[in-house]
Amino acid sequence: MTSASQAAYQALRDYLNSLLSPTHSDQALAEVPAALRPGLEAFMRGKTEYQDEAGRRMIYAYDLAAWASDLIHDAGLPTPLSLATLNVAELQAATLRQAAGRGPSLSA
């Protein structure tokens, strides 16, 4: 595994693990890293979402945790995801937002 692939893998693990924290908040779908968004949208079919004041699709924290748990412990990614396609900076920024325990930013 190259150092770039290792960094992408670690950033992905850190992001998914951050969603399992009991202190994380609801998140705008647009703030989910782009490479993971289609899988989350598929997971959310039939589940309740809401819109924030800015009209963005919001995902409840418990649904994010269930999705992350499913990816980590059960089904894995629905389709193979090339580590080279992951935006490490985007994953790291999303992880930091979760770690800070703040809700989604309004600058999308």
C-alpha positions, 0 to 999 in steps of 0.5 A, spaced: 500 500 500 502 506 498 503 512 503 497 516 499 493 509 499 495 508 507 493 516 508 486 515 505 485 509 508 486 512 515 482 518 513 476 514 511 477 509 518 477 516 522 471 519 519 467 513 520 469 512 527 467 519 528 460 518 526 460 512 532 461 517 537 455 519 542 456 526 541 456 527 534 450 531 531 446 531 525 449 532 519 447 535 512 448 530 506 452 535 503 457 535 508 458 527 507 464 526 503 463 526 496 465 519 495 461 516 500 454 520 499 451 515 494 452 509 499 449 513 504 443 515 500 442 508 498 442 506 506 437 512 507 432 510 503 425 509 507 428 513 513 426 519 515 430 526 513 429 533 514 431 540 512 435 545 516 433 552 515 437 553 509 433 547 505 439 542 506 437 535 507 439 533 514 441 526 516 439 524 523 446 522 528 443 516 529 442 514 522 449 516 521 452 512 526 448 506 524 450 507 517 458 507 519 457 501 524 454 497 518 460 499 513 465 498 519 462 491 522 457 488 517 456 489 510 462 494 508 461 499 502 456 497 497 461 498 491 469 497 491 471 504 493 478 506 490 482 509 495 485 513 490 479 517 489 478 519 496 479 526 498 483 525 504 483 533 506 475 532 505 475 526 510 479 529 515 475 536 515 469 532 516 472 528 522 474 534 525 467 537 525 465 531 528 470 531 533 468 538 535 461 536 536 459 542 532 453 541 527 454 542 520 456 549 517 452 553 514 457 555 508 456 549 503 
